[in-house]
Amino acid sequence: MWTKVFWKDAIERGVKTAAQSLLALVVVFNITEASANWADYLAGVGIAVGLSFLTSILSSLVGDSRSASALPVADQPAPVPPPR
């Protein structure tokens, strides 16, 4: 959890969560600029992002601690040397 890779993963997941949740709110509630209560919608997005970061932190306890994913790191196959 204390690696640069972990935080890059977590931030990427947080940004994706923010975009997805805001888009979902816009579509579900048919938000227009005139009718929007943006403070409430952004609070909802903030909660979703906070949960995303919490999930990333908890996932580091299950999977690879250097990653925000709950899945273990797949073994990388040995490189194949180029033909001579």
ZAROTOR-358712 format. One record per atom (N, C-alpha, C): residue number from 1; atom name; x negated, y, z. Coordinates in nm, 3 decimals, decimal comma, padded with zeros to 5 digits. Atoms other than C-alpha are relative to their C-alpha. Layout:
BEGIN
(rec NUM; 'CA'; (X; Y; Z))
...
# end
This chain:
BEGIN
(rec 1; 'N'; (-00,082; -00,120; 00,000))
(rec 1; 'CA'; (00,000; 00,000; 00,000))
(rec 1; 'C'; (-00,087; 00,126; 00,000))
(rec 2; 'N'; (00,085; -00,119; -00,010))
(rec 2; 'CA'; (-00,295; 00,233; 00,046))
(rec 2; 'C'; (-00,087; 00,019; -00,123))
(rec 3; 'N'; (00,078; -00,014; 00,122))
(rec 3; 'CA'; (-00,413; 00,219; -00,314))
(rec 3; 'C'; (00,065; 00,100; -00,095))
(rec 4; 'N'; (-00,049; -00,094; 00,100))
(rec 4; 'CA'; (-00,381; 00,466; -00,597))
(rec 4; 'C'; (00,101; -00,069; -00,093))
(rec 5; 'N'; (-00,090; 00,075; 00,088))
(rec 5; 'CA'; (-00,216; 00,196; -00,811))
(rec 5; 'C'; (00,138; -00,014; 00,063))
(rec 6; 'N'; (-00,128; 00,014; -00,069))
(rec 6; 'CA'; (00,053; 00,138; -00,548))
(rec 6; 'C'; (00,081; 00,129; -00,012))
(rec 7; 'N'; (-00,074; -00,126; 00,000))
(rec 7; 'CA'; (00,147; 00,505; -00,531))
(rec 7; 'C'; (00,040; 00,043; -00,141))
(rec 8; 'N'; (-00,041; -00,028; 00,138))
(rec 8; 'CA'; (00,145; 00,543; -00,909))
(rec 8; 'C'; (00,123; -00,083; -00,036))
(rec 9; 'N'; (-00,117; 00,086; 00,023))
(rec 9; 'CA'; (00,385; 00,246; -00,928))
(rec 9; 'C'; (00,123; 00,055; 00,073))
(rec 10; 'N'; (-00,112; -00,048; -00,080))
(rec 10; 'CA'; (00,603; 00,386; -00,649))
(rec 10; 'C'; (00,057; 00,130; -00,056))
(rec 11; 'N'; (-00,046; -00,127; 00,057))
(rec 11; 'CA'; (00,619; 00,733; -00,804))
(rec 11; 'C'; (00,072; -00,023; -00,132))
(rec 12; 'N'; (-00,068; 00,032; 00,126))
(rec 12; 'CA'; (00,705; 00,589; -01,145))
(rec 12; 'C'; (00,140; -00,056; 00,027))
(rec 13; 'N'; (-00,130; 00,057; -00,035))
(rec 13; 'CA'; (00,986; 00,386; -00,987))
(rec 13; 'C'; (00,093; 00,108; 00,055))
(rec 14; 'N'; (-00,082; -00,108; -00,055))
(rec 14; 'CA'; (01,108; 00,692; -00,797))
(rec 14; 'C'; (00,053; 00,094; -00,107))
(rec 15; 'N'; (-00,042; -00,088; 00,109))
(rec 15; 'CA'; (01,119; 00,909; -01,109))
(rec 15; 'C'; (00,108; -00,068; -00,085))
(rec 16; 'N'; (-00,101; 00,074; 00,076))
(rec 16; 'CA'; (01,309; 00,639; -01,299))
(rec 16; 'C'; (00,131; -00,007; 00,077))
(rec 17; 'N'; (-00,121; 00,006; -00,082))
(rec 17; 'CA'; (01,553; 00,603; -01,010))
(rec 17; 'C'; (00,071; 00,134; 00,001))
(rec 18; 'N'; (-00,060; -00,134; 00,002))
(rec 18; 'CA'; (01,609; 00,980; -01,002))
(rec 18; 'C'; (00,074; 00,024; -00,130))
(rec 19; 'N'; (-00,063; -00,023; 00,130))
(rec 19; 'CA'; (01,682; 00,996; -01,373))
(rec 19; 'C'; (00,125; -00,087; -00,016))
(rec 20; 'N'; (-00,114; 00,091; 00,015))
(rec 20; 'CA'; (01,912; 00,692; -01,365))
(rec 20; 'C'; (00,116; 00,040; 00,089))
(rec 21; 'N'; (-00,110; -00,035; -00,090))
(rec 21; 'CA'; (02,110; 00,805; -01,063))
(rec 21; 'C'; (00,065; 00,132; -00,039))
(rec 22; 'N'; (-00,059; -00,127; 00,046))
(rec 22; 'CA'; (02,155; 01,160; -01,194))
(rec 22; 'C'; (00,085; -00,023; -00,124))
(rec 23; 'N'; (-00,077; 00,030; 00,120))
(rec 23; 'CA'; (02,267; 01,028; -01,530))
(rec 23; 'C'; (00,130; -00,072; 00,036))
(rec 24; 'N'; (-00,120; 00,071; -00,043))
(rec 24; 'CA'; (02,510; 00,792; -01,358))
(rec 24; 'C'; (00,102; 00,096; 00,061))
(rec 25; 'N'; (-00,091; -00,098; -00,059))
(rec 25; 'CA'; (02,658; 01,079; -01,156))
(rec 25; 'C'; (00,064; 00,088; -00,107))
(rec 26; 'N'; (-00,052; -00,084; 00,107))
(rec 26; 'CA'; (02,695; 01,294; -01,467))
(rec 26; 'C'; (00,106; -00,074; -00,080))
(rec 27; 'N'; (-00,094; 00,077; 00,079))
(rec 27; 'CA'; (02,870; 01,016; -01,658))
(rec 27; 'C'; (00,125; -00,035; 00,080))
(rec 28; 'N'; (-00,114; 00,045; -00,080))
(rec 28; 'CA'; (03,092; 00,885; -01,378))
(rec 28; 'C'; (00,092; 00,115; 00,038))
(rec 29; 'N'; (-00,082; -00,111; -00,046))
(rec 29; 'CA'; (03,208; 01,221; -01,252))
(rec 29; 'C'; (00,022; 00,106; -00,108))
(rec 30; 'N'; (-00,018; -00,093; 00,112))
(rec 30; 'CA'; (03,202; 01,394; -01,594))
(rec 30; 'C'; (-00,036; 00,142; 00,042))
(rec 31; 'N'; (00,045; -00,128; -00,054))
(rec 31; 'CA'; (03,001; 01,677; -01,446))
(rec 31; 'C'; (-00,022; 00,101; -00,113))
(rec 32; 'N'; (00,032; -00,112; 00,089))
(rec 32; 'CA'; (03,003; 02,005; -01,631))
(rec 32; 'C'; (-00,066; 00,106; 00,087))
(rec 33; 'N'; (00,072; -00,102; -00,076))
(rec 33; 'CA'; (02,798; 02,304; -01,531))
(rec 33; 'C'; (00,095; 00,081; 00,088))
(rec 34; 'N'; (-00,096; -00,082; -00,075))
(rec 34; 'CA'; (03,109; 02,493; -01,418))
(rec 34; 'C'; (00,055; -00,075; 00,122))
(rec 35; 'N'; (-00,064; 00,074; -00,108))
(rec 35; 'CA'; (03,245; 02,213; -01,200))
(rec 35; 'C'; (-00,101; -00,070; 00,092))
(rec 36; 'N'; (00,100; 00,076; -00,074))
(rec 36; 'CA'; (02,918; 02,081; -01,062))
(rec 36; 'C'; (-00,026; 00,057; 00,138))
(rec 37; 'N'; (00,049; -00,035; -00,132))
(rec 37; 'CA'; (02,837; 02,084; -00,696))
(rec 37; 'C'; (-00,139; -00,063; 00,007))
(rec 38; 'N'; (00,131; 00,058; 00,021))
(rec 38; 'CA'; (02,469; 02,031; -00,770))
(rec 38; 'C'; (-00,070; -00,037; 00,129))
(rec 39; 'N'; (00,065; 00,033; -00,128))
(rec 39; 'CA'; (02,360; 02,032; -00,405))
(rec 39; 'C'; (00,039; -00,142; 00,044))
(rec 40; 'N'; (-00,046; 00,135; -00,037))
(rec 40; 'CA'; (02,572; 01,721; -00,338))
(rec 40; 'C'; (-00,061; -00,104; -00,093))
(rec 41; 'N'; (00,053; 00,098; 00,096))
(rec 41; 'CA'; (02,457; 01,547; -00,656))
(rec 41; 'C'; (-00,150; -00,021; 00,021))
(rec 42; 'N'; (00,144; 00,013; -00,022))
(rec 42; 'CA'; (02,091; 01,621; -00,591))
(rec 42; 'C'; (-00,030; -00,068; 00,134))
(rec 43; 'N'; (00,017; 00,072; -00,127))
(rec 43; 'CA'; (02,133; 01,499; -00,233))
(rec 43; 'C'; (00,015; -00,151; -00,024))
(rec 44; 'N'; (-00,017; 00,141; 00,035))
(rec 44; 'CA'; (02,261; 01,170; -00,375))
(rec 44; 'C'; (-00,121; -00,055; -00,072))
(rec 45; 'N'; (00,121; 00,041; 00,072))
(rec 45; 'CA'; (01,964; 01,153; -00,610))
(rec 45; 'C'; (-00,117; -00,013; 00,098))
(rec 46; 'N'; (00,107; 00,006; -00,100))
(rec 46; 'CA'; (01,730; 01,226; -00,319))
(rec 46; 'C'; (00,009; -00,125; 00,087))
(rec 47; 'N'; (-00,019; 00,123; -00,078))
(rec 47; 'CA'; (01,879; 00,941; -00,117))
(rec 47; 'C'; (-00,044; -00,121; -00,081))
(rec 48; 'N'; (00,039; 00,112; 00,086))
(rec 48; 'CA'; (01,835; 00,705; -00,412))
(rec 48; 'C'; (-00,152; -00,009; -00,014))
(rec 49; 'N'; (00,147; -00,001; 00,012))
(rec 49; 'CA'; (01,470; 00,810; -00,454))
(rec 49; 'C'; (-00,063; -00,045; 00,131))
(rec 50; 'N'; (00,052; 00,043; -00,130))
(rec 50; 'CA'; (01,409; 00,768; -00,081))
(rec 50; 'C'; (00,012; -00,151; 00,018))
(rec 51; 'N'; (-00,018; 00,145; -00,008))
(rec 51; 'CA'; (01,553; 00,417; -00,096))
(rec 51; 'C'; (-00,096; -00,072; -00,094))
(rec 52; 'N'; (00,096; 00,060; 00,094))
(rec 52; 'CA'; (01,333; 00,345; -00,399))
(rec 52; 'C'; (-00,139; -00,008; 00,064))
(rec 53; 'N'; (00,130; 00,001; -00,066))
(rec 53; 'CA'; (01,021; 00,445; -00,203))
(rec 53; 'C'; (-00,002; -00,100; 00,116))
(rec 54; 'N'; (-00,008; 00,096; -00,110))
(rec 54; 'CA'; (01,135; 00,242; 00,098))
(rec 54; 'C'; (-00,009; -00,143; -00,054))
(rec 55; 'N'; (00,007; 00,132; 00,063))
(rec 55; 'CA'; (01,189; -00,059; -00,129))
(rec 55; 'C'; (-00,142; -00,031; -00,046))
(rec 56; 'N'; (00,138; 00,022; 00,044))
(rec 56; 'CA'; (00,841; -00,014; -00,276))
(rec 56; 'C'; (-00,091; -00,033; 00,117))
(rec 57; 'N'; (00,083; 00,025; -00,118))
(rec 57; 'CA'; (00,683; 00,000; 00,069))
(rec 57; 'C'; (00,028; -00,139; 00,057))
(rec 58; 'N'; (-00,034; 00,132; -00,052))
(rec 58; 'CA'; (00,872; -00,306; 00,190))
(rec 58; 'C'; (-00,043; -00,112; -00,096))
(rec 59; 'N'; (00,043; 00,100; 00,098))
(rec 59; 'CA'; (00,791; -00,490; -00,134))
(rec 59; 'C'; (-00,148; -00,029; 00,012))
(rec 60; 'N'; (00,145; 00,023; -00,014))
(rec 60; 'CA'; (00,420; -00,443; -00,068))
(rec 60; 'C'; (-00,030; -00,099; 00,112))
(rec 61; 'N'; (00,017; 00,097; -00,108))
(rec 61; 'CA'; (00,468; -00,660; 00,241))
(rec 61; 'C'; (00,030; -00,142; -00,047))
(rec 62; 'N'; (-00,041; 00,130; 00,051))
(rec 62; 'CA'; (00,610; -00,945; 00,030))
(rec 62; 'C'; (-00,093; -00,045; -00,112))
(rec 63; 'N'; (00,082; 00,034; 00,116))
(rec 63; 'CA'; (00,417; -00,938; -00,297))
(rec 63; 'C'; (-00,144; 00,045; 00,020))
(rec 64; 'N'; (00,137; -00,051; -00,004))
(rec 64; 'CA'; (00,076; -00,798; -00,380))
(rec 64; 'C'; (00,000; 00,134; 00,072))
(rec 65; 'N'; (00,000; -00,123; -00,080))
(rec 65; 'CA'; (-00,003; -00,527; -00,125))
(rec 65; 'C'; (-00,055; 00,120; -00,077))
(rec 66; 'N'; (00,054; -00,111; 00,081))
(rec 66; 'CA'; (-00,175; -00,321; -00,397))
(rec 66; 'C'; (00,102; 00,051; -00,101))
(rec 67; 'N'; (-00,101; -00,034; 00,099))
(rec 67; 'CA'; (00,148; -00,297; -00,600))
(rec 67; 'C'; (00,132; 00,032; 00,069))
(rec 68; 'N'; (-00,132; -00,031; -00,053))
(rec 68; 'CA'; (00,497; -00,156; -00,544))
(rec 68; 'C'; (00,101; -00,107; -00,036))
(rec 69; 'N'; (-00,088; 00,109; 00,042))
(rec 69; 'CA'; (00,642; -00,477; -00,687))
(rec 69; 'C'; (00,006; -00,109; 00,107))
(rec 70; 'N'; (-00,014; 00,112; -00,093))
(rec 70; 'CA'; (00,778; -00,762; -00,476))
(rec 70; 'C'; (-00,055; -00,128; -00,060))
(rec 71; 'N'; (00,051; 00,119; 00,067))
(rec 71; 'CA'; (00,646; -01,007; -00,732))
(rec 71; 'C'; (-00,151; -00,012; 00,019))
(rec 72; 'N'; (00,146; 00,016; -00,010))
(rec 72; 'CA'; (00,300; -01,157; -00,692))
(rec 72; 'C'; (-00,065; 00,035; -00,134))
(rec 73; 'N'; (00,074; -00,030; 00,122))
(rec 73; 'CA'; (00,037; -01,054; -00,943))
(rec 73; 'C'; (-00,024; -00,130; -00,075))
(rec 74; 'N'; (00,020; 00,120; 00,082))
(rec 74; 'CA'; (00,026; -01,303; -01,227))
(rec 74; 'C'; (-00,150; -00,021; -00,022))
(rec 75; 'N'; (00,138; 00,031; 00,029))
(rec 75; 'CA'; (-00,301; -01,481; -01,278))
(rec 75; 'C'; (-00,030; 00,036; -00,145))
(rec 76; 'N'; (00,040; -00,040; 00,134))
(rec 76; 'CA'; (-00,481; -01,337; -01,575))
(rec 76; 'C'; (-00,079; -00,113; -00,064))
(rec 77; 'N'; (00,078; 00,106; 00,065))
(rec 77; 'CA'; (-00,604; -01,591; -01,828))
(rec 77; 'C'; (-00,142; 00,049; -00,027))
(rec 78; 'N'; (00,139; -00,033; 00,031))
(rec 78; 'CA'; (-00,975; -01,605; -01,893))
(rec 78; 'C'; (-00,007; 00,057; -00,142))
(rec 79; 'N'; (00,011; -00,055; 00,134))
(rec 79; 'CA'; (-01,073; -01,392; -02,191))
(rec 79; 'C'; (-00,058; -00,101; -00,098))
(rec 80; 'N'; (00,049; 00,091; 00,105))
(rec 80; 'CA'; (-01,129; -01,582; -02,513))
(rec 80; 'C'; (-00,109; 00,073; -00,077))
(rec 81; 'N'; (00,108; -00,068; 00,073))
(rec 81; 'CA'; (-01,464; -01,502; -02,671))
(rec 81; 'C'; (00,034; 00,005; -00,150))
(rec 82; 'N'; (-00,028; -00,011; 00,143))
(rec 82; 'CA'; (-01,447; -01,381; -03,031))
(rec 82; 'C'; (-00,073; -00,110; -00,077))
(rec 83; 'N'; (00,067; 00,105; 00,079))
(rec 83; 'CA'; (-01,535; -01,636; -03,300))
(rec 83; 'C'; (-00,135; 00,051; -00,053))
(rec 84; 'N'; (00,135; -00,039; 00,047))
(rec 84; 'CA'; (-01,897; -01,638; -03,417))
(rec 84; 'C'; (-00,011; -00,011; -00,148))
# end
